[in-house]
């Protein structure tokens, strides 16, 4: 299983949290772990494209969850995307 697939799987697990705070916290933690591992384990130019692909995939999954009215999953994906956004802004600074 790739790192991105592992993250997506962990986000599905985070959706089962008992409340909004727990779901969002788990999503942010798993996403930060993914980005930290990505920087360490993936070398070269390819790392940014892999991370961008993962972010795009999460965005598409969020759209799908929104259409299915799966509020818990939308929360999880929103939290993950906020981590990607913060990471991108920090990288660009």
Residue frames as a rotation matrix with the C-alpha (Angstrom) as fourth column:
UNK 1
0.586 0.811 0.000 0.00
0.811 -0.586 0.000 0.00
0.000 0.000 -1.000 0.00
UNK 2
-0.200 -0.648 0.734 1.38
0.578 -0.684 -0.446 3.40
0.791 0.335 0.512 -0.94
UNK 3
-0.868 -0.179 -0.463 1.72
0.486 -0.503 -0.715 6.21
-0.105 -0.846 0.524 1.59
UNK 4
-0.786 0.618 -0.005 -1.20
-0.588 -0.744 0.318 8.04
0.193 0.253 0.948 -0.05
UNK 5
-0.100 0.758 -0.645 -3.42
-0.151 0.629 0.763 4.96
0.984 0.173 0.051 0.09
UNK 6
-0.447 -0.148 -0.882 -2.47
0.785 0.408 -0.466 4.51
0.429 -0.901 -0.066 3.73
UNK 7
-0.986 0.098 -0.132 -3.47
-0.026 -0.885 -0.466 8.11
-0.162 -0.456 0.875 4.48
UNK 8
-0.477 0.862 -0.169 -6.81
-0.673 -0.235 0.702 7.73
0.565 0.449 0.692 2.71
UNK 9
-0.090 0.386 -0.918 -7.48
0.336 0.880 0.337 4.56
0.938 -0.278 -0.209 4.66
UNK 10
-0.686 -0.246 -0.685 -6.63
0.722 -0.111 -0.683 6.30
0.092 -0.963 0.254 7.93
UNK 11
-0.908 0.414 0.066 -8.95
-0.414 -0.910 0.023 9.18
0.070 -0.007 0.998 7.07
UNK 12
-0.143 0.878 -0.457 -11.80
-0.304 0.400 0.864 6.70
0.942 0.263 0.210 6.65
UNK 13
-0.199 -0.006 -0.980 -11.05
0.792 0.588 -0.165 5.39
0.578 -0.809 -0.112 10.14
UNK 14
-0.960 -0.217 -0.176 -10.96
0.279 -0.781 -0.559 8.95
-0.016 -0.585 0.811 11.52
UNK 15
-0.570 0.809 0.142 -14.52
-0.402 -0.426 0.810 9.40
0.716 0.405 0.568 10.30
UNK 16
0.110 0.632 -0.767 -15.71
0.406 0.676 0.615 7.05
0.907 -0.380 -0.182 13.05
UNK 17
-0.879 -0.476 -0.023 -14.65
0.241 -0.403 -0.883 9.45
0.411 -0.782 0.469 15.81
UNK 18
-0.364 0.783 -0.503 -17.27
0.928 0.257 -0.271 10.12
-0.083 -0.566 -0.820 18.47
UNK 19
0.566 0.563 -0.602 -17.47
0.490 -0.817 -0.304 13.87
-0.663 -0.123 -0.738 17.85
UNK 20
0.958 -0.121 0.258 -16.36
0.156 -0.535 -0.831 16.62
0.238 0.836 -0.493 15.50
UNK 21
0.610 -0.760 0.225 -13.28
-0.784 -0.539 0.308 17.52
-0.113 -0.364 -0.925 17.53
UNK 22
0.164 -0.543 0.824 -12.00
-0.221 0.794 0.567 13.95
-0.961 -0.275 0.010 17.61
UNK 23
0.659 0.134 0.741 -12.63
0.620 0.462 -0.635 13.40
-0.427 0.877 0.221 13.90
UNK 24
0.936 -0.293 0.198 -10.86
-0.104 -0.762 -0.639 16.62
0.338 0.577 -0.743 12.93
UNK 25
0.457 -0.805 0.379 -7.95
-0.792 -0.173 0.586 16.03
-0.406 -0.568 -0.716 15.30
UNK 26
0.249 -0.344 0.906 -7.35
0.159 0.937 0.312 12.51
-0.955 0.066 0.288 14.00
UNK 27
0.817 0.108 0.566 -7.55
0.570 0.000 -0.822 13.74
-0.089 0.994 -0.061 10.42
UNK 28
0.841 -0.523 0.137 -5.04
-0.482 -0.840 -0.247 16.53
0.244 0.142 -0.959 11.05
UNK 29
0.308 -0.743 0.594 -2.64
-0.612 0.323 0.722 14.22
-0.728 -0.586 -0.356 12.90
UNK 30
0.359 -0.130 0.924 -2.72
0.474 0.878 -0.061 11.57
-0.804 0.460 0.377 10.16
UNK 31
0.908 0.006 0.420 -2.29
0.386 -0.403 -0.830 14.19
0.164 0.915 -0.368 7.43
UNK 32
0.683 -0.711 0.166 0.65
-0.730 -0.660 0.180 15.85
-0.018 -0.244 -0.969 9.20
UNK 33
0.233 -0.582 0.779 2.26
-0.230 0.746 0.625 12.43
-0.945 -0.325 0.040 9.68
UNK 34
0.629 0.075 0.774 1.83
0.661 0.473 -0.583 11.77
-0.410 0.878 0.248 5.95
UNK 35
0.927 -0.270 0.262 3.43
-0.048 -0.776 -0.629 15.10
0.373 0.570 -0.732 5.00
UNK 36
0.494 -0.778 0.389 6.29
-0.788 -0.212 0.579 14.64
-0.368 -0.592 -0.717 7.48
UNK 37
0.242 -0.370 0.897 7.00
0.162 0.927 0.339 11.11
-0.957 0.064 0.284 6.22
UNK 38
0.848 0.151 0.508 6.75
0.514 -0.005 -0.858 12.34
-0.127 0.988 -0.082 2.65
UNK 39
0.813 -0.579 0.068 9.47
-0.550 -0.801 -0.238 14.91
0.192 0.156 -0.969 3.20
UNK 40
0.169 -0.788 0.592 11.75
-0.774 0.265 0.574 12.35
-0.610 -0.555 -0.566 4.82
UNK 41
0.009 -0.115 0.993 11.10
0.114 0.987 0.113 9.24
-0.993 0.112 0.022 2.74
UNK 42
0.657 0.263 0.707 10.36
0.715 0.079 -0.694 10.62
-0.238 0.962 -0.136 -0.70
UNK 43
-0.147 -0.826 -0.544 13.33
0.361 -0.556 0.748 12.33
-0.921 -0.086 0.380 -2.25
UNK 44
-0.828 -0.380 0.413 13.63
0.510 -0.202 0.836 14.65
-0.234 0.903 0.361 -5.21
UNK 45
-0.884 0.445 -0.143 11.20
-0.463 -0.790 0.402 16.58
0.066 0.422 0.904 -7.35
UNK 46
-0.559 0.678 -0.478 8.66
0.102 0.628 0.772 13.79
0.823 0.382 -0.420 -7.35
UNK 47
-0.738 0.254 -0.625 7.67
0.673 0.209 -0.710 14.35
-0.050 -0.944 -0.325 -3.70
UNK 48
-0.761 0.456 -0.461 5.76
-0.280 -0.872 -0.401 17.55
-0.585 -0.176 0.792 -4.45
UNK 49
-0.545 0.584 -0.602 3.82
-0.717 0.049 0.696 16.02
0.435 0.811 0.392 -7.31
UNK 50
-0.594 0.317 -0.740 2.88
0.406 0.912 0.065 12.99
0.695 -0.262 -0.670 -5.18
UNK 51
-0.755 0.300 -0.583 1.71
0.508 -0.295 -0.809 15.22
-0.415 -0.907 0.071 -2.34
UNK 52
-0.709 0.501 -0.496 -0.25
-0.618 -0.780 0.095 17.42
-0.340 0.374 0.863 -4.76
UNK 53
-0.584 0.489 -0.648 -1.91
-0.304 0.609 0.733 14.33
0.753 0.625 -0.207 -6.27
UNK 54
-0.646 0.315 -0.695 -2.95
0.710 0.583 -0.396 13.19
0.281 -0.749 -0.600 -2.81
UNK 55
-0.769 0.353 -0.533 -4.37
0.063 -0.788 -0.613 16.63
-0.636 -0.504 0.584 -2.00
UNK 56
-0.651 0.520 -0.554 -6.31
-0.750 -0.324 0.577 16.63
0.121 0.790 0.601 -5.27
UNK 57
-0.591 0.411 -0.694 -7.66
0.137 0.899 0.415 13.14
0.795 0.150 -0.588 -4.58
UNK 58
-0.705 0.334 -0.626 -8.83
0.675 0.046 -0.736 14.18
-0.217 -0.941 -0.259 -1.10
UNK 59
-0.750 0.430 -0.503 -10.56
-0.422 -0.896 -0.138 17.19
-0.510 0.108 0.853 -2.66
UNK 60
-0.558 0.537 -0.633 -12.39
-0.581 0.291 0.760 14.92
0.592 0.792 0.150 -5.09
UNK 61
-0.603 0.311 -0.734 -13.35
0.555 0.825 -0.107 12.53
0.572 -0.472 -0.670 -2.29
UNK 62
-0.821 0.305 -0.482 -14.65
0.244 -0.576 -0.780 15.49
-0.516 -0.758 0.399 -0.28
UNK 63
-0.655 0.583 -0.481 -16.86
-0.755 -0.537 0.377 16.50
-0.039 0.610 0.791 -3.20
UNK 64
-0.480 0.438 -0.761 -18.20
-0.123 0.825 0.552 12.96
0.869 0.359 -0.342 -3.41
UNK 65
-0.704 0.184 -0.686 -18.83
0.697 0.364 -0.617 12.80
0.136 -0.913 -0.385 0.36
UNK 66
-0.831 0.405 -0.382 -20.64
-0.233 -0.877 -0.421 16.14
-0.505 -0.260 0.823 0.15
UNK 67
-0.520 0.637 -0.569 -22.88
-0.728 0.017 0.685 14.83
0.446 0.771 0.455 -2.63
UNK 68
-0.335 0.343 -0.877 -23.62
0.273 0.927 0.258 11.75
0.902 -0.154 -0.404 -0.51
UNK 69
0.391 0.469 0.792 -24.33
-0.499 -0.615 0.611 13.98
0.773 -0.634 -0.006 2.52
UNK 70
0.510 -0.364 -0.779 -21.75
0.700 0.702 0.131 12.16
0.499 -0.612 0.613 4.63
UNK 71
0.837 -0.069 0.543 -21.09
-0.226 -0.947 0.229 15.02
0.499 -0.315 -0.807 7.04
UNK 72
0.796 -0.571 0.200 -18.56
-0.053 0.265 0.963 13.10
-0.602 -0.777 0.181 9.15
UNK 73
0.259 -0.715 0.649 -16.42
0.889 0.439 0.129 12.31
-0.377 0.544 0.750 6.13
UNK 74
0.563 -0.021 0.826 -16.69
0.474 -0.811 -0.344 15.89
0.677 0.585 -0.447 4.85
UNK 75
0.947 -0.215 0.240 -15.38
-0.321 -0.572 0.755 17.09
-0.025 -0.792 -0.610 8.24
UNK 76
0.527 -0.774 0.351 -12.45
0.344 0.572 0.745 14.68
-0.777 -0.271 0.568 8.02
UNK 77
0.199 -0.440 0.876 -11.56
0.978 0.032 -0.207 15.71
0.063 0.898 0.436 4.47
UNK 78
0.796 0.110 0.596 -11.91
0.141 -0.990 -0.005 19.43
0.589 0.088 -0.803 5.31
UNK 79
0.855 -0.504 0.122 -9.50
-0.245 -0.185 0.952 19.01
-0.457 -0.844 -0.281 8.22
UNK 80
0.276 -0.773 0.571 -7.02
0.702 0.568 0.430 17.13
-0.657 0.282 0.699 6.01
UNK 81
0.357 -0.094 0.929 -7.24
0.829 -0.426 -0.362 19.78
0.430 0.900 -0.074 3.30
UNK 82
0.966 -0.028 0.257 -6.61
-0.133 -0.906 0.402 22.52
0.222 -0.422 -0.879 5.86
UNK 83
0.539 -0.827 0.161 -3.34
0.100 0.252 0.963 20.79
-0.836 -0.503 0.218 6.79
UNK 84
0.113 -0.466 0.878 -2.34
0.971 0.237 0.001 20.61
-0.209 0.852 0.479 3.12
UNK 85
0.699 0.227 0.679 -3.15
0.448 -0.878 -0.168 24.31
0.558 0.422 -0.715 2.74
UNK 86
0.920 -0.386 0.060 -1.06
-0.271 -0.520 0.810 25.27
-0.282 -0.762 -0.583 5.78
UNK 87
0.308 -0.833 0.460 1.80
0.459 0.553 0.695 23.07
-0.833 -0.003 0.553 4.58
UNK 88
0.267 -0.150 0.952 1.70
0.951 -0.121 -0.286 24.64
0.158 0.981 0.111 1.10
UNK 89
0.891 0.093 0.444 1.72
0.063 -0.995 0.082 28.18
0.449 -0.045 -0.892 2.51
UNK 90
0.747 -0.657 0.095 4.65
-0.196 -0.081 0.977 27.39
-0.635 -0.749 -0.189 4.81
UNK 91
0.195 -0.674 0.712 6.57
0.759 0.564 0.325 25.80
-0.621 0.477 0.622 1.94
UNK 92
0.414 0.053 0.909 6.00
0.804 -0.489 -0.338 28.83
0.426 0.871 -0.245 -0.29
UNK 93
0.999 0.023 0.026 7.08
0.007 -0.865 0.502 31.32
0.034 -0.502 -0.864 2.38
